[in-house]
């Protein structure tokens, strides 16, 4: 992932020809031309899964109809788990735990929208962090002696630096129906998706359930082809 700070053309004069229009930061460039010290390789943890499903997951297999939160973290390091928790609670959308705009077609579960049961379990997870654990994933994985001062990505791994973003057990993340006023995950009634990947015996739903829009489009195409053939025969 490329740093999202402004391109320094004095430090990297070869990039000057790329700057202009919508290109003004390193993350606007093709990754092949981004300087190595402005790139960080992050682990594919739970936040990666959330983003992938949000962007590419078939509508019929998203919340609230089907749950994809894993029962075990994809990356069990403190920084990765903390980032996933933040993504669920403080993202631009509330994530699968609190989506109030479900895809049409399938009936919503009882107690929806509220809090998804597997999401509540996800938020109750022990982050396995200590007071000196770094919760900045980029800081953990950036190359030594590099700096990024972007809006979304920030790290400083110079020899004199230390992680400024350490775990605070007293800080509370807010913004989800899964949390009470104190920031804790209550044992309140939650909605249980008809199928969730964290449930024993989970099986992915059929193709037609995951791709209802695609299925309708396919039926429409078949009808059009049949009509065209009928016209040809009549003519």
C-alpha positions as CSV (number, residue, x, y, z in Angstrom):
1,X,0.0,0.0,0.0
2,X,1.3,3.4,-0.9
3,X,1.6,6.3,1.5
4,X,-1.1,9.0,0.9
5,X,1.1,12.0,1.6
6,X,1.8,14.6,-1.0
7,X,4.5,13.8,-3.6
8,X,7.8,15.4,-2.8
9,X,9.1,16.3,-6.2
10,X,12.3,17.8,-4.7
11,X,13.2,14.4,-3.2
12,X,11.9,12.5,-6.2
13,X,12.3,14.7,-9.3
14,X,11.5,11.8,-11.5
15,X,7.9,11.8,-10.3
16,X,7.3,15.5,-11.3
17,X,6.0,14.5,-14.7
18,X,3.3,12.4,-13.0
19,X,2.0,15.2,-10.8
20,X,-1.1,17.1,-12.0
21,X,-4.9,16.7,-12.3
22,X,-6.0,14.1,-9.8
23,X,-2.5,12.9,-9.0
24,X,-0.9,14.7,-6.1
25,X,0.0,11.9,-3.6
26,X,1.9,8.7,-3.7
27,X,-1.2,6.6,-3.5
28,X,-2.4,8.2,-6.7
29,X,0.5,6.7,-8.7
30,X,0.8,3.3,-10.3
31,X,2.4,1.2,-7.6
32,X,5.3,0.4,-10.0
33,X,6.6,4.0,-9.8
34,X,6.1,4.6,-6.1
35,X,9.4,4.9,-4.2
36,X,10.1,1.8,-2.1
37,X,10.3,3.9,1.1
38,X,6.8,5.1,0.5
39,X,5.3,1.6,0.3
40,X,4.2,-0.6,3.2
41,X,3.1,-4.2,2.9
42,X,0.3,-4.9,5.3
43,X,-1.0,-8.3,6.5
44,X,-4.3,-9.5,5.1
45,X,-6.2,-9.6,8.4
46,X,-9.9,-9.3,9.2
47,X,-10.0,-5.7,7.9
48,X,-8.9,-7.0,4.5
49,X,-11.7,-9.5,4.6
50,X,-14.3,-6.8,5.5
51,X,-13.1,-4.6,2.7
52,X,-13.0,-7.4,0.2
53,X,-16.6,-8.5,1.0
54,X,-17.8,-4.9,1.1
55,X,-16.4,-4.2,-2.4
56,X,-16.6,-7.6,-4.2
57,X,-18.8,-9.9,-2.1
58,X,-22.0,-10.9,-3.8
59,X,-25.0,-9.0,-2.4
60,X,-27.0,-12.1,-1.5
61,X,-24.1,-13.3,0.6
62,X,-23.6,-10.2,2.7
63,X,-25.2,-9.1,5.9
64,X,-27.8,-9.5,7.2
65,X,-28.6,-12.6,5.1
66,X,-25.2,-14.3,5.5
67,X,-22.4,-13.6,7.9
68,X,-18.7,-13.8,7.0
69,X,-17.0,-12.7,10.3
70,X,-14.4,-15.4,11.0
71,X,-14.5,-17.0,14.5
72,X,-10.7,-16.8,14.7
73,X,-8.6,-13.8,13.5
74,X,-6.9,-14.0,10.1
75,X,-4.0,-12.2,11.7
76,X,-3.8,-12.4,15.5
77,X,-1.3,-9.5,16.1
78,X,-2.6,-6.7,18.3
79,X,-2.3,-4.0,15.6
80,X,-4.2,-6.0,13.0
81,X,-7.0,-7.0,15.4
82,X,-7.3,-3.5,16.7
83,X,-7.5,-2.1,13.1
84,X,-10.3,-4.5,12.2
85,X,-12.2,-3.5,15.3
86,X,-11.8,0.2,14.4
87,X,-12.9,-0.5,10.8
88,X,-16.1,-2.2,12.1
89,X,-17.0,0.5,14.6
90,X,-15.6,3.8,13.2
91,X,-15.6,3.3,9.5
92,X,-17.4,5.4,6.9
93,X,-20.1,2.7,7.2
94,X,-20.7,0.7,10.4
95,X,-19.6,-2.5,8.7
96,X,-21.5,-5.7,8.7
97,X,-22.4,-5.4,12.4
98,X,-24.7,-2.5,11.9
99,X,-25.6,-2.2,8.2
100,X,-29.1,-0.6,7.9
101,X,-29.4,-0.9,4.1
102,X,-29.7,-4.6,3.4
103,X,-29.9,-5.9,-0.1
104,X,-33.4,-6.5,-1.3
105,X,-35.0,-9.8,-2.0
106,X,-34.5,-11.9,1.1
107,X,-36.4,-11.3,4.4
108,X,-34.3,-9.8,7.2
109,X,-33.7,-11.8,10.4
110,X,-35.6,-11.1,13.6
111,X,-34.2,-8.2,15.7
112,X,-32.6,-6.6,12.6
113,X,-30.9,-4.1,12.2
114,X,-29.5,-4.1,15.8
115,X,-26.3,-6.1,16.2
116,X,-25.3,-9.3,14.4
117,X,-24.5,-12.1,16.8
118,X,-21.3,-13.1,15.2
119,X,-20.3,-9.4,15.0
120,X,-20.9,-9.2,18.8
121,X,-18.6,-12.2,19.3
122,X,-16.1,-10.5,17.0
123,X,-16.1,-7.4,19.2
124,X,-15.9,-9.3,22.4
125,X,-12.6,-10.9,21.2
126,X,-9.6,-10.5,23.4
127,X,-7.2,-8.3,21.4
128,X,-4.2,-9.8,23.3
129,X,-2.7,-6.3,23.6
130,X,-0.5,-4.9,26.3
131,X,-0.1,-1.2,27.3
132,X,3.0,-1.0,25.1
133,X,1.5,-2.8,22.1
134,X,1.5,-0.7,18.9
135,X,-1.9,-0.5,17.3
136,X,-0.7,1.1,14.1
137,X,-0.4,-1.7,11.6
138,X,1.7,0.5,9.2
139,X,4.2,1.3,11.9
140,X,4.6,-2.4,12.6
141,X,5.3,-3.4,9.0
142,X,6.9,-0.4,7.4
143,X,10.5,-0.7,6.2
144,X,13.2,0.6,8.6
145,X,14.2,4.3,8.4
146,X,11.2,5.4,6.4
147,X,8.5,8.0,7.2
148,X,5.0,8.5,5.9
149,X,2.8,11.5,7.1
150,X,-0.4,10.9,5.2
151,X,-4.0,11.4,6.3
152,X,-4.8,7.7,6.4
153,X,-1.4,6.1,6.7
154,X,1.2,7.3,9.1
155,X,4.5,5.7,10.2
156,X,8.0,6.7,11.3
157,X,10.5,3.9,11.6
158,X,13.6,6.1,11.8
159,X,16.2,4.9,14.4
160,X,15.1,7.4,17.0
161,X,11.3,6.8,16.7
162,X,8.9,4.6,18.6
163,X,5.3,3.8,18.0
164,X,3.2,6.7,19.1
165,X,-0.1,4.8,18.9
166,X,0.0,2.3,21.7
167,X,-3.0,0.3,23.1
168,X,-5.1,2.0,25.7
169,X,-7.5,-0.4,27.4
170,X,-9.5,2.6,28.7
171,X,-10.3,4.0,25.3
172,X,-13.7,3.2,24.0
173,X,-14.7,2.9,20.3
174,X,-18.2,4.0,19.6
175,X,-20.6,4.1,16.7
176,X,-22.2,0.6,16.6
177,X,-25.4,-0.9,17.8
178,X,-23.2,-3.6,19.3
179,X,-21.9,-1.3,22.0
180,X,-23.7,0.2,25.0
181,X,-23.2,3.7,26.4
182,X,-20.1,2.6,28.3
183,X,-18.5,1.2,25.1
184,X,-18.9,-2.5,26.1
185,X,-20.6,-5.2,24.1
186,X,-23.8,-6.1,26.0
187,X,-25.4,-9.5,26.1
188,X,-28.4,-8.0,24.5
189,X,-30.6,-9.7,21.9
190,X,-28.8,-9.8,18.6
191,X,-29.9,-10.8,15.1
192,X,-28.5,-14.1,13.8
193,X,-27.9,-14.3,10.1
194,X,-29.5,-17.4,8.5
195,X,-26.0,-18.6,7.9
196,X,-22.7,-17.3,9.3
197,X,-19.2,-18.5,8.5
198,X,-18.4,-18.6,12.3
199,X,-21.3,-21.0,13.0
200,X,-20.6,-24.7,13.1
201,X,-21.7,-26.5,10.0
202,X,-21.7,-23.3,7.9
203,X,-22.2,-23.9,4.2
204,X,-22.1,-21.1,1.6
205,X,-25.5,-20.5,0.0
206,X,-26.4,-21.5,-3.5
207,X,-25.4,-19.4,-6.5
208,X,-28.9,-18.1,-7.1
209,X,-29.0,-16.8,-3.5
210,X,-25.7,-15.0,-3.8
211,X,-26.3,-13.5,-7.2
212,X,-30.0,-12.6,-7.4
213,X,-29.3,-9.7,-9.7
214,X,-27.1,-11.7,-12.0
215,X,-29.8,-14.4,-12.1
216,X,-32.5,-12.0,-13.1
217,X,-30.2,-10.5,-15.8
218,X,-29.5,-14.0,-17.1
219,X,-33.3,-14.8,-17.3
220,X,-33.8,-11.5,-19.1
221,X,-31.1,-12.3,-21.6
222,X,-32.6,-15.8,-22.2
223,X,-36.0,-14.2,-22.8
224,X,-34.5,-11.7,-25.3
225,X,-32.7,-14.5,-27.2
226,X,-36.0,-16.5,-27.4
227,X,-37.9,-13.5,-28.6
228,X,-35.2,-12.8,-31.3
229,X,-35.3,-16.4,-32.5
230,X,-39.1,-16.3,-32.7
231,X,-39.0,-13.2,-34.8
232,X,-36.5,-14.8,-37.1
233,X,-38.7,-17.9,-37.5
234,X,-41.8,-15.8,-38.3
235,X,-39.9,-13.7,-40.8
